[in-house]
Amino acid sequence: MNNKQLGQNGEDIACDYLKKQGYKILERNVRFSRECELDIIALDKKTLIVVEVKTRKTAFLGSPLEAITKTKLQNIRKGLMYYLNEHKEYKNYRIDVVSIVLTPKIEIQHLKSI
């Protein structure tokens, strides 16, 4: 499995997880620039949620959460602002991260309002 397939698999798992939590998935992989892509855009009641998904095959080299750098977070925030500029109906919003480790068993960690 290459990195693109790994990321796609992780996003599929994250979407299933979020749906089970009551979220409505609005869009996936919304790109605003080379550095700025929003993995999942979802709705939790009246709150718009931008979800960054980080997936690893194993936790051997550390948690997927460690891949959220200051620069990555700034790019997600930029993307959120671009999205809100195009969708002015959303007044409440937040950024979440879903971390997925695939083996030895699937582990999902959901951090809200990072």
Residue pairs with C-beta under 8 A, 6 or more apart in sequence:
1 9
1 57
6 55
6 56
6 57
6 102
7 53
7 55
9 55
9 102
10 53
10 54
10 55
10 100
10 102
11 28
11 29
11 39
11 40
11 53
11 55
13 55
13 100
13 106
13 108
14 39
14 40
14 51
14 53
14 98
14 100
14 108
15 25
15 28
15 40
17 98
17 108
17 110
18 25
18 40
18 42
18 51
18 98
19 25
21 44
21 110
22 44
23 42
23 43
23 44
23 49
24 42
24 43
24 44
25 40
25 41
25 42
26 41
26 42
26 43
26 48
27 38
27 40
27 41
28 39
28 40
28 41
29 37
29 38
29 39
30 37
30 38
30 41
30 79
30 83
31 37
31 38
32 38
32 78
32 79
32 82
32 83
35 75
36 75
36 76
36 78
36 79
36 82
37 79
38 50
38 52
38 76
38 79
38 80
38 83
39 51
39 52
39 53
40 49
40 50
40 51
40 53
40 98
41 48
41 49
41 50
41 51
41 83
42 48
42 49
42 51
43 49
46 91
46 92
47 92
47 93
47 94
48 83
48 84
48 87
48 90
48 92
48 93
48 94
49 93
49 94
49 95
49 96
50 76
50 79
50 80
50 83
50 93
50 94
50 95
50 96
51 95
51 96
51 97
51 98
52 68
52 72
52 76
52 95
52 96
52 97
52 98
53 97
53 98
53 100
54 64
54 65
54 67
54 68
54 97
54 98
54 99
54 100
55 64
55 99
55 100
55 101
55 102
56 63
56 64
56 100
56 101
56 102
57 101
57 102
57 103
58 101
58 102
58 103
58 104
59 101
59 107
63 99
63 101
63 109
64 99
64 100
64 101
65 97
65 99
65 109
65 111
68 97
68 114
73 95
73 114
76 95
77 95
80 93
80 95
84 90
84 93
94 112
94 113
95 113
95 114
96 110
96 111
96 112
96 113
96 114
97 110
97 111
97 114
98 108
98 109
98 110
98 111
99 107
99 108
99 109
99 110
99 111
100 106
100 107
100 108
100 109
101 107
